[in-house]
Amino acid sequence: MTDTRRRVKVYTLNEDRQWDDRGTGHVSSAYVERLKGMSLLVRAESDGSLLLESKINPNTAYQKQQDTLIVWSEAENYDLALSFQEKAGCDEIWEKICQVQGKDPSVDITQELIDESEEERFDDMSSPGLELPPCELSRLEEVAELVASSLPSPLRREKLSLALENEGYIRKLLELFRVCEDLENREGLHHLYDIIKGIFLLNRTALFEVMFSEECIMDVIGCLEFDPSLPQPRRHREFLTTTARFKEVIPISDPELRQKIHQTYRVQYIQDMVLPTPSVFEENMLSTLHSFIFFNKVEIVGMLQDDEKFLTELFAQLTDEATDDDKRHELVNFLKEFCAFSQTLQPQNRDAFFKTLSNMGILPALEVILGMDDVHVRGAATDIFSYLVEYNPSMVREFVMQESQQNDDDILLINLIIEHMICDTDPELGGAVQLMGLLRTLVDPENMLATANKTEKTEFLSFFYKHCMHVLSAPLLANTTEEKPSKDFSLCVFVLSDDFQTCQLLALIVELLTFCVEHHTYHIKNYIINKDILRRVLVLTASQHAFLALCALRFMRKIIGLKDEFYNRYIMRNFLFEPVVKAFLNNGSRYNLINSAIIEMFEYVRVEDVKSLTAHIIENYWKALEDVDYVQTFKGLKLRYEQQRERQDNPKLDSMRSILRNHRFRRDARTLEDEEEMWFNTDEEDLEDGEAVVPPSDKMKSDEDLMDPISKFMERKKRTLLLHACDVILMSNYYDPLFDCLVGLVDYPDDDEEDEDEEDADSKEESPPLSKKSKLSS
């Protein structure tokens, strides 16, 4: 049977001074042989794995906070915390720790032993404790000096904390504050400011619990209003009591929860607004304050999440048509703050939080809210929607696909989001940018799931292109129009509106379409070709706003980069390079992003040798581009085009290329060099010693017989050199009349067919072209 008393969560403090949840399990204390001592063990409740194994060291300072937390440091930058489900379990483990360290379990922190000089440590430890001056107006300066002198020493801070805690000194100080304020004793108020600020830097949970109690916290804030460095006191209490109002949109029946919310808000205000910005040395002294706020938030979210009556009433009033606008506005703002609060939770807690909201029907509620006319309510609903999309986009996709079976396209949740993006009244379209990012997340295949029974990508993309894409592209189609076909049968299309806000919106839409081209190969291809989207997008290259023209160029460049012949035929059939060429010519000699983007597009076609587009560009736009000589891109395209035509007109060129590319006739460059070297060396030996070529037994042979071996070697050498020359020409990818000459000179025998008769025949057949070779050589 599971013991809930010992159920804990394990936390570690990260570099950003935030607590990371390491898992939930059950804690126990036992002797560990390997560690040679009593240790705290936490085993995960899911699989029994060991989450924590920590020896209880006699010199480690353990702190007990808020009755259900135990916090300690195992290294200089490694803090740990155990958060217990029940107070009884925390008390039980705390007693074990105190038993090992020989401490009284009634204390909330064990003694620290920090490195100091031996003399100072002896002096501090030999004294029984720190004696505080009497809490009187005349002794406030002495108390302030004592607090300031204790802060540098960890042991003195500890003794000062114990003295303040045991004597109830903080409450006495706050009584003096009220007296000083009534008497307008500015000097005493300044001393109290220094004292209370110093108590914050003691970094002790037990003191915080006293200071942040309902009866003390406003007086603590009052003490911090009288900063000696400011000419006039601040008015923090006035703000908290009159300006800041607590709106209980749904009645909270739990008084503990209500008190916890008030406390957390005020402590957060103290941290953010009241306390001065801590120095580098003071920042670590406020770590306990950060932890206090963090665990309070976790507790508040957990208590609200467990209150089913509260959440049920919340969503019921949100979707009720009888709810007045002001009330609904407050409800939506509360839900927004509730979701924002959850961002401080660790992943496991956040998962449980959003699952609870999903089960309560948050998505249908958002659909109702987004259909309302109140701009502020819709804005808050959009923020809530963004939390849900970032948490689990698959949950949102599943909901919108299910509702499409029951509702019309106009009231689908995702179409409402698109319409709010299109109708954003902000001149800078801040809301539209946010919504476009959410849409991009929803249509991103990278975060879509695939199971054995279904593929989310296929189902959702089919739904999106059927029910939503026409809504997204509507502004693009509405801001371009079609007239009667011109003489080249291409439609005349022009931009209707070129104001900044419209161009901003069109740029966002084109960017999302570009993302779809990259990730939705099949669906977006059909949509672009059937709806002639690329023609409409390329109209935007004539916009006076360069950012919109560049968006259009990126869209076309992404399409060309796919090297898809369906897209290429669509581009050529509709002469879609024409607006690009016009934009290039209209840009003139200006060296800017538009110029570079267009040149890079043509350069890509040339380098990747996209034959169909190369031929289309040269045959239709060469006259407009032939004078551009500050880059070699267009001349290179013309050269590519001519090479293609020559290969089409001369099939022998292609056959020769395929033969020479066969590995059987390729020669390694090092082999050719070795053969050349051997040939020249042989000549030198012949000059020096003729017997190396003509053996003594053959001296009586005729001159013709003697020359036969040499002629055979020369023929083989000739073929080797000519093969090498052909390879060089082919590797250069350039055709020349010289190539026809070489084709006639080279014969391609098999390696195993080199008998004397065939070589003699080859020699006779090759004799006519030899004159060409000698002519070329000369």
C-alpha positions in Angstrom: 0.0 0.0 0.0 1.4 3.4 -1.0 2.3 5.7 1.9 1.1 9.2 0.8 2.9 10.8 3.8 6.2 10.1 2.1 5.2 11.1 -1.4 7.5 13.9 -2.6 8.6 15.9 -5.6 12.4 16.3 -6.1 13.5 19.8 -7.3 17.0 21.1 -8.3 17.9 24.8 -8.6 19.2 25.6 -12.1 21.6 28.4 -13.2 18.7 30.8 -13.7 17.7 30.4 -10.0 14.6 28.5 -11.1 13.5 25.2 -9.6 13.5 22.2 -12.0 11.2 19.3 -11.3 13.1 16.0 -11.4 10.2 13.7 -10.7 7.7 12.4 -8.2 8.4 9.5 -5.9 8.6 8.2 -2.3 11.3 9.2 0.2 12.9 7.1 2.8 16.0 7.2 5.1 18.4 4.3 5.3 22.0 3.4 5.9 23.9 3.2 2.5 27.1 1.2 2.7 28.6 2.9 -0.3 28.1 6.3 1.2 29.1 5.2 4.7 26.2 6.9 6.4 22.4 7.5 6.7 21.0 8.8 3.4 17.8 10.2 1.9 16.5 7.9 -0.9 13.8 8.8 -3.3 12.4 6.2 -5.7 10.2 7.2 -8.7 6.6 6.1 -8.3 6.3 5.3 -12.0 9.1 2.7 -12.4 10.9 2.5 -9.0 14.1 4.1 -10.4 16.3 6.0 -8.0 15.6 9.8 -8.3 17.8 10.8 -5.4 20.5 9.3 -3.2 21.9 11.9 -0.8 23.9 11.3 2.3 22.9 13.3 5.4 26.1 15.1 6.1 26.6 16.4 9.7 27.9 19.8 8.4 25.2 20.4 5.7 22.6 23.1 6.4 19.1 21.8 5.9 16.1 24.2 5.9 12.5 23.4 6.6 10.1 25.8 4.8 6.4 26.2 4.8 5.8 22.9 6.7 6.1 20.7 3.5 9.6 21.7 2.1 13.1 20.6 3.0 15.9 22.5 1.1 19.7 22.1 1.3 22.8 22.5 -0.8 25.1 19.6 -1.7 27.7 21.7 -3.5 28.4 25.4 -4.1 26.0 25.6 -7.1 23.8 22.6 -6.5 20.7 23.1 -4.4 18.0 20.4 -3.7 14.5 20.5 -2.4 11.9 17.9 -1.4 8.3 19.0 -1.6 6.1 16.7 0.5 2.5 15.9 -0.2 1.7 15.9 3.5 3.1 17.8 6.5 3.4 14.6 8.6 5.8 13.1 6.0 7.9 16.3 6.1 8.1 16.2 9.9 9.1 12.6 9.9 12.1 13.0 7.5 13.0 16.3 9.2 13.3 14.4 12.5 15.6 11.8 10.8 17.9 14.6 9.5 18.0 16.3 12.9 18.7 13.0 14.6 21.8 12.4 12.4 23.0 15.9 12.9 22.2 16.0 16.6 19.8 18.9 16.4 16.5 19.7 17.9 13.7 19.0 15.4 11.9 22.2 16.5 14.4 24.3 14.6 13.8 25.1 10.9 17.5 25.2 9.9 20.5 23.3 11.0 23.8 25.0 11.8 26.1 26.0 9.0 29.9 25.5 9.1 31.4 27.9 6.5 35.1 28.4 5.8 36.3 31.3 7.8 39.6 32.1 9.6 40.1 29.7 12.6 40.2 32.7 15.0 36.9 34.1 13.8 35.3 30.6 13.9 36.6 30.0 17.4 35.3 33.4 18.6 31.8 32.8 17.0 31.4 29.3 18.2 32.7 29.9 21.7 30.0 32.6 22.2 26.7 31.1 23.3 24.6 33.3 21.0 23.9 36.8 19.7 22.3 39.2 22.1 20.1 41.8 20.5 19.8 45.3 22.0 16.4 46.2 23.5 13.9 47.1 20.9 13.6 50.8 21.6 13.6 54.0 19.6 16.9 55.1 21.1 18.6 51.8 20.1 17.5 51.6 16.5 20.8 52.9 15.2 22.6 50.2 17.2 20.3 47.5 15.9 20.9 48.7 12.3 24.7 48.6 12.8 24.5 45.1 14.3 22.5 43.8 11.3 24.9 45.4 8.8 28.0 44.0 10.6 26.5 40.4 10.7 25.8 40.1 6.9 29.4 39.4 5.7 29.8 36.4 8.1 27.6 33.3 7.5 27.8 32.2 11.1 26.8 35.7 12.4 23.9 35.8 9.9 22.8 32.4 11.3 23.0 33.6 14.9 21.2 36.9 14.1 18.4 34.9 12.3 18.0 32.7 15.4 17.9 35.7 17.7 15.3 37.5 15.6 13.2 34.4 15.3 13.3 33.3 19.0 12.7 36.7 20.5 9.8 37.7 18.2 12.0 40.7 17.4 10.4 41.4 14.0 7.0 42.1 15.4 8.5 44.5 18.0 10.4 46.3 15.2 7.1 46.7 13.3 5.4 48.2 16.4 8.2 50.7 16.5 7.6 51.5 12.9 4.0 52.5 13.6 5.2 54.7 16.4 7.9 56.4 14.3 5.4 57.0 11.5 2.9 58.6 13.9 5.7 60.8 15.3 7.1 61.5 11.8 10.5 60.4 13.2 12.3 60.4 9.8 15.6 59.2 11.3 14.1 56.2 13.1 12.2 55.3 9.8 15.5 55.4 7.9 17.1 53.0 10.5 14.1 50.7 10.2 14.5 50.7 6.4 18.1 49.5 6.8 17.1 46.9 9.4 14.3 45.4 7.3 16.4 45.3 4.2 19.1 43.5 6.1 16.6 41.0 7.4 15.7 40.2 3.8 19.3 39.5 3.0 19.5 37.0 5.8 17.7 34.7 3.3 15.8 32.7 6.0 12.4 31.1 5.4 11.2 31.3 9.0 11.7 35.1 9.0 9.9 35.4 5.7 6.9 33.5 7.1 6.6 36.1 9.9 7.2 39.1 7.7 4.8 37.9 5.0 2.0 37.0 7.4 -1.4 38.8 7.0 -0.8 41.1 10.0 2.8 42.0 9.3 3.3 42.3 5.5 1.9 45.8 5.0 4.0 47.2 7.8 7.1 45.5 6.2 6.2 47.3 2.9 5.8 50.5 4.9 9.3 50.2 6.3 10.7 49.8 2.8 9.0 53.1 1.7 11.5 55.2 3.6 14.7 54.8 1.6 17.3 57.2 3.0 18.6 57.8 -0.5 15.3 59.2 -1.7 14.1 62.7 -0.8 10.5 61.6 -0.4 9.1 58.2 0.7 7.4 55.9 -1.8 3.7 55.2 -1.6 3.6 51.4 -2.1 0.9 50.8 0.5 -1.4 53.3 -1.1 -1.0 51.5 -4.4 -1.7 48.1 -2.9 -4.8 49.2 -0.9 -6.5 51.6 -3.3 -5.2 51.2 -6.8 -4.6 47.4 -7.0 -7.9 45.6 -6.6 -8.5 41.9 -6.2 -11.3 40.8 -8.5 -12.9 37.6 -7.5 -14.6 36.7 -10.8 -15.7 33.3 -9.5 -16.2 33.2 -5.7 -13.3 31.3 -4.0 -14.7 29.3 -1.1 -11.4 28.2 0.3 -10.0 31.0 2.6 -6.5 29.5 2.6 -6.4 29.8 -1.2 -7.6 33.4 -1.1 -5.0 34.3 1.5 -2.3 32.5 -0.5 -3.2 34.5 -3.6 -3.0 37.8 -1.7 0.3 36.9 -0.1 1.9 35.8 -3.4 0.8 39.0 -5.2 2.3 41.2 -2.4 5.5 39.3 -2.1 5.9 39.4 -5.9 5.4 43.2 -5.6 8.0 43.5 -2.9 10.5 41.6 -5.0 9.8 43.5 -8.3 9.0 47.0 -7.1 9.9 47.6 -3.4 13.3 46.0 -2.8 16.1 47.8 -4.5 17.9 46.0 -7.3 20.3 43.7 -5.6 24.0 43.9 -6.3 26.0 41.0 -7.6 27.0 40.1 -4.0 23.4 40.4 -2.7 21.6 38.5 -5.5 22.3 35.0 -4.0 21.1 36.2 -0.7 17.6 36.5 -2.1 17.4 32.9 -3.4 15.0 31.9 -0.6 12.7 34.8 -1.6 12.6 33.4 -5.2 11.8 29.9 -3.9 9.1 31.3 -1.6 7.3 32.8 -4.6 7.8 29.8 -6.8 6.4 27.3 -4.4 3.5 29.6 -3.6 2.6 29.7 -7.3 2.8 26.0 -7.6 0.5 25.6 -4.6 -2.1 28.1 -6.0 -2.3 26.4 -9.4 -2.6 23.0 -7.8 -5.4 24.2 -5.5 -7.4 25.8 -8.3 -6.8 22.8 -10.6 -8.2 20.5 -7.9 -11.3 22.6 -7.4 -13.6 21.2 -10.1 -16.6 23.3 -8.9 -14.6 26.5 -9.5 -13.4 25.5 -13.0 -16.9 24.2 -14.1 -18.4 27.5 -13.0 -15.7 29.4 -14.9 -16.2 27.8 -18.2 -20.0 27.8 -17.8 -20.1 31.5 -17.4 -17.6 32.0 -20.3 -19.8 30.3 -22.8 -23.1 31.5 -21.4 -24.7 34.0 -23.8 -26.4 35.7 -20.8 -23.1 36.7 -19.3 -22.6 40.5 -19.7 -19.6 41.8 -21.6 -17.8 43.2 -18.5 -18.1 40.0 -16.6 -16.9 38.0 -19.6 -13.9 40.3 -20.0 -13.0 39.7 -16.4 -13.4 35.9 -16.8 -11.2 35.8 -19.9 -8.5 37.9 -18.2 -8.5 35.6 -15.2 -8.1 32.5 -17.5 -5.3 34.3 -19.3 -3.5 35.0 -16.0 -4.2 31.5 -14.8 -2.4 30.1 -18.0 0.4 32.6 -17.6 0.8 31.4 -14.0 1.2 27.9 -15.2 4.3 28.8 -17.2 6.3 28.7 -14.0 5.4 25.0 -13.5 7.7 22.2 -14.5 6.8 20.1 -17.5 5.0 17.3 -15.6 2.8 19.8 -13.7 2.1 21.9 -16.8 1.0 18.7 -18.7 -1.5 17.9 -15.9 -2.7 21.6 -15.9 -3.5 21.8 -19.6 -5.1 18.3 -19.6 -7.4 19.5 -16.9 -8.3 22.6 -19.0 -8.8 20.5 -22.1 -11.2 18.1 -20.2 -13.1 21.2 -19.0 -13.7 22.3 -22.6 -11.3 25.2 -23.1 -11.2 25.0 -26.9 -14.9 25.2 -27.4 -15.0 28.1 -25.0 -12.3 29.9 -26.9 -14.2 29.3 -30.2 -17.2 31.2 -28.7 -15.0 34.0 -27.3 -13.2 34.5 -30.5 -16.5 35.1 -32.3 -17.3 38.1 -30.1 -16.9 41.7 -31.1 -15.0 42.9 -28.0 -11.4 43.5 -29.2 -9.9 43.1 -25.7 -11.7 39.9 -25.1 -10.5 38.5 -28.4 -7.0 39.6 -27.7 -6.9 37.8 -24.3 -8.4 34.7 -26.0 -5.7 34.7 -28.5 -3.0 34.7 -25.8 -4.8 31.7 -24.2 -4.9 30.0 -27.6 -1.1 30.6 -28.0 -0.4 28.8 -24.7 -2.4 25.8 -25.9 -0.7 25.6 -29.3 2.7 25.8 -27.8 1.8 23.1 -25.2 0.2 20.6 -27.6 -0.5 21.5 -31.2 -1.8 17.9 -31.9 -4.6 18.5 -29.4 -5.7 21.7 -31.2 -5.5 20.0 -34.6 -7.6 17.1 -33.5 -10.3 19.5 -32.1 -10.6 21.5 -35.3 -10.8 18.4 -37.5 -13.6 17.0 -35.4 -15.6 20.3 -35.4 -15.4 20.5 -39.2 -17.8 17.6 -39.4 -20.5 19.6 -37.5 -19.9 23.3 -38.3 -19.5 25.5 -41.4 -16.1 26.6 -42.5 -16.8 30.2 -41.4 -17.0 29.4 -37.7 -14.2 26.9 -37.5 -11.7 27.8 -34.8 -8.7 27.9 -37.1 -10.6 30.1 -39.6 -11.5 32.5 -36.9 -7.8 32.7 -36.1 -7.0 33.5 -39.8 -9.8 36.1 -39.9 -8.4 37.8 -36.8 -5.0 37.9 -38.4 -6.4 39.4 -41.6 -8.5 42.0 -39.7 -5.7 43.1 -37.3 -6.1 46.9 -36.8 -2.6 47.4 -35.4 -0.6 49.4 -37.9 2.4 47.2 -37.2 0.3 44.0 -37.3 1.7 42.8 -34.0 -1.2 40.5 -33.4 -1.1 39.2 -37.0 2.5 38.3 -36.6 1.7 36.3 -33.4 -1.2 34.5 -35.1 0.9 33.7 -38.2 3.4 32.0 -35.9 0.6 29.9 -34.4 -0.6 28.9 -37.8 2.9 27.9 -38.8 3.2 25.7 -35.8 -0.1 24.1 -36.6 0.8 23.3 -40.2 4.3 22.2 -39.4 4.7 18.5 -40.3 7.7 18.2 -37.9 5.4 18.2 -34.8 2.7 15.9 -36.3 2.2 12.4 -35.0 2.0 9.2 -37.0 0.5 6.0 -35.6 -0.3 2.6 -36.9 -3.9 3.4 -37.6 -3.7 7.0 -38.9 -1.3 9.7 -40.0 -2.0 13.1 -38.6 -0.1 14.8 -41.4 -2.2 13.4 -44.2 -5.5 14.0 -42.4 -4.8 17.5 -41.1 -3.3 18.8 -44.4 -6.2 17.4 -46.4 -8.5 19.2 -44.0 -6.5 22.4 -44.0 -6.3 22.8 -47.8 -10.0 21.9 -48.2 -11.5 24.1 -45.4 -8.9 26.8 -44.5 -6.4 27.6 -47.3 -9.0 29.6 -49.3 -9.5 31.8 -46.2 -5.8 32.3 -45.8 -5.1 33.2 -49.5 -8.2 35.5 -49.8 -6.3 38.8 -49.2 -3.8 37.8 -51.9 -6.5 37.1 -54.4 -8.5 40.1 -53.4 -5.5 42.5 -53.9 -4.8 41.2 -57.4 -7.2 41.1 -60.3 -7.4 39.6 -63.8 -8.2 41.3 -67.1 -8.6 39.8 -70.5 -5.7 37.8 -71.9 -3.1 39.7 -73.8 -1.6 38.7 -77.1 0.8 36.3 -75.5 -2.2 34.6 -73.7 -0.8 35.5 -70.3 -3.2 37.3 -67.9 -2.6 40.9 -67.1 -2.5 41.0 -63.3 -1.8 44.1 -61.2 -1.8 45.1 -57.5 -4.9 47.0 -56.3 -3.6 48.3 -53.0 0.0 49.1 -52.1 -0.4 50.7 -48.7 2.0 49.7 -45.9 -0.4 47.8 -43.8 -1.8 45.8 -46.7 1.7 45.0 -47.8 2.6 43.8 -44.3 -0.3 41.4 -44.3 0.5 40.1 -47.8 4.1 39.6 -46.8 3.0 37.4 -43.8 0.7 35.3 -46.1 3.4 34.8 -48.7 5.9 33.8 -46.0 3.5 31.1 -44.8 2.9 29.9 -48.3 6.7 29.7 -48.8 6.8 27.5 -45.7 4.1 25.3 -47.1 6.0 24.9 -50.4 9.0 23.6 -48.5 7.0 21.2 -46.2 3.7 20.3 -48.0 5.0 19.0 -51.4 1.8 17.4 -52.8 -1.0 19.6 -51.4 0.6 23.0 -52.0 1.6 22.0 -55.5 -1.9 21.2 -56.5 -3.2 24.4 -54.9 -0.6 26.7 -56.6 -1.1 25.2 -60.0 -4.9 25.0 -59.9 -5.3 28.5 -58.4 -2.4 30.1 -60.4 -1.0 31.4 -57.1 2.5 32.0 -58.3 1.3 34.5 -60.9 -0.5 36.4 -58.2 2.5 36.4 -55.9 4.9 37.6 -58.6 2.7 40.7 -59.1 4.0 41.8 -55.8 7.5 42.2 -57.2 6.2 45.5 -58.6 5.4 46.8 -55.1 7.0 50.0 -53.9 7.8 48.2 -50.7 11.0 46.2 -51.1 10.2 43.7 -48.3 7.1 42.6 -50.1 8.9 42.2 -53.5 11.6 40.1 -51.7 8.9 37.9 -50.2 7.6 37.2 -53.6 11.1 36.4 -55.0 11.7 34.0 -52.1 8.5 32.3 -52.9 9.5 31.7 -56.5 13.1 30.8 -55.5 11.8 28.1 -53.1 9.7 26.6 -55.9 12.6 26.6 -58.4 14.8 25.1 -55.8 12.6 22.0 -55.7 13.6 21.2 -59.3 10.2 19.8 -59.9 9.3 19.5 -63.6 5.6 20.0 -62.8 6.4 23.4 -61.4 8.9 24.1 -64.2 6.3 23.4 -66.9 3.8 25.6 -65.0 6.3 28.4 -65.0 7.2 28.1 -68.7 3.6 27.7 -69.8 2.5 30.9 -68.1 5.8 32.9 -68.8 6.2 33.5 -65.1 9.8 34.7 -65.4 8.5 37.9 -67.1 7.6 39.8 -63.9 11.0 38.8 -62.5 12.8 40.1 -65.5 10.7 43.3 -65.4 11.6 43.8 -61.8 15.3 43.3 -62.5 15.2 45.8 -65.4 13.2 48.3 -63.4 15.6 48.1 -60.5 18.3 49.4 -63.0 21.9 49.5 -61.9 21.1 49.8 -58.2 23.1 47.3 -56.1 20.5 46.1 -53.5 18.8 43.0 -52.2 16.3 42.8 -55.1 19.2 42.9 -57.6 21.1 40.2 -55.7 18.1 38.0 -55.1 17.1 37.9 -58.8 20.7 37.3 -60.0 21.0 34.5 -57.4 17.8 32.9 -58.8 19.2 32.8 -62.4 22.6 31.7 -61.1 20.9 28.7 -59.4 19.3 27.7 -62.7 22.7 27.9 -64.4 24.7 26.1 -61.8 22.1 23.3 -61.3 21.7 23.1 -65.1 17.9 23.1 -65.1 17.7 22.5 -68.8 14.0 23.3 -69.3 14.2 26.6 -67.5 17.6 27.5 -69.1 16.1 27.1 -72.6 12.9 29.0 -71.6 14.9 32.0 -70.2 17.3 32.3 -73.2 14.6 31.8 -75.9 12.2 34.4 -74.3 14.3 36.9 -72.4 17.8 36.9 -73.8 17.4 40.2 -75.7 16.5 41.9 -72.4 19.4 40.4 -70.5 22.2 40.2 -73.0 23.6 43.6 -72.1 24.1 42.7 -68.4 27.9 42.1 -68.2 28.8 43.1 -64.6 28.0 39.4 -63.7 28.6 36.4 -65.9 25.3 34.7 -64.9 23.4 35.4 -68.1 26.3 34.8 -70.5 26.8 31.5 -68.6 23.1 30.7 -69.2 23.5 31.4 -72.9 26.5 29.1 -73.0 24.6 26.4 -71.3 21.8 26.8 -73.8 24.1 26.6 -76.8 25.8 23.5 -75.4 22.3 21.9 -75.1 21.5 22.8 -78.7 24.8 21.4 -80.0 24.3 18.2 -78.2 20.8 17.9 -79.7 22.1 18.7 -83.2 25.1 16.3 -82.9 24.1 13.0 -81.4 27.7 11.7 -82.0 28.8 14.1 -79.3 26.6 12.4 -76.7 27.6 8.9 -77.8 31.3 9.9 -77.6 30.7 11.3 -74.1 29.1 8.1 -72.9 31.9 6.0 -74.3 34.6 8.0 -72.8 32.9 8.1 -69.4 33.0 4.3 -69.3 35.5 3.2 -66.7 37.0 0.7 -69.0 38.6 3.4 -71.2 39.4 5.8 -68.5 43.1 6.3 -67.7 44.4 7.4 -64.4 46.4 10.7 -64.6 49.3 9.1 -62.8 49.3 6.2 -65.3 49.5 8.6 -68.2 52.4 10.4 -66.6 54.2 7.1 -66.0 53.8 6.1 -69.6 55.0 9.4 -70.9 58.1 9.2 -68.7 58.8 5.6 -69.9 58.5 6.7 -73.5 60.9 9.6 -73.1 63.3 7.4 -71.1 63.2 4.8 -73.8 64.2 7.3 -76.5 67.2 8.4 -74.4 68.3 4.8 -74.1 68.0 4.2 -77.8 70.2 7.2 -78.4 72.8 5.9 -76.1 72.7 2.2 -76.8 70.9 0.8 -79.8 71.2 -2.8 -78.6 68.6 -2.0 -75.9 66.0 -1.8 -78.8 67.5 -4.1 -81.4 68.9 -7.4 -80.0 72.1 -8.8 -81.5 70.3 -11.7 -83.0 68.1 -9.3 -85.1 70.9 -7.2 -86.6 70.5 -8.8 -90.0 66.8 -8.0 -90.3 65.5 -5.4 -92.7 64.9 -1.8 -91.7 61.1 -2.3 -92.1 61.1 -5.2 -89.7 63.3 -3.3 -87.2 60.9 -0.4 -87.1 57.7 -2.5 -86.6 57.9 -2.7 -82.8 58.6 1.0 -82.5 55.6 1.9 -84.7 53.4 -0.4 -82.6 54.5 1.4 -79.5 54.0 4.8 -81.1 50.5 3.9 -82.1 49.6 2.8 -78.5 51.2 6.0 -77.2 49.2 8.1 -79.7 45.9 6.5 -78.6 46.8 7.2 -74.9 47.5 10.9 -75.5 44.4 11.3 -77.6 42.2 9.7 -75.0 43.6 12.0 -72.5 42.9 15.0 -74.7 39.3 13.9 -75.2 38.8 13.5 -71.5 40.1 17.0 -70.9 37.7 18.5 -73.4 34.7 16.6 -72.0 35.6 17.5 -68.4 35.6 21.1 -69.4 32.0 20.7 -70.6 32.8 22.7 -73.7 32.4 21.7 -77.3 34.9 22.6 -80.0 35.4 21.6 -83.6 38.7 20.1 -82.4 36.5 17.4 -80.8 35.4 16.1 -84.2 39.1 15.8 -85.2 39.9 13.8 -82.2 36.9 11.5 -82.6 38.4 10.4 -85.9 41.8 9.9 -84.5 40.9 7.6 -81.6 40.2 3.9 -82.0 38.8 1.9 -79.0 40.1 -1.7 -79.0 39.4 -4.1 -76.2 42.3 -4.6 -73.9 42.5 -8.3 -74.8 42.4 -7.7 -78.6 45.8 -6.3 -79.5 47.3 -8.8 -81.9 49.5 -7.6 -84.8 47.0 -7.9 -87.6 44.4 -5.6 -85.9 47.1 -3.1 -85.0 48.3 -3.1 -88.7 44.7 -2.6 -89.8 44.2 0.3 -87.3 47.3 1.9 -88.5 46.1 1.9 -92.0 42.7 3.2 -91.1 44.2 6.0 -89.0 46.6 7.3 -91.6 44.3 9.9 -93.1 43.4 11.7 -89.9 47.1 11.7 -88.9 47.6 14.7 -91.2 44.9 16.5 -89.1 46.7 15.7 -86.0 50.0 16.9 -87.3 48.3 20.0 -88.5 46.7 20.6 -85.2 50.0 20.0 -83.4 51.7 22.5 -85.6 
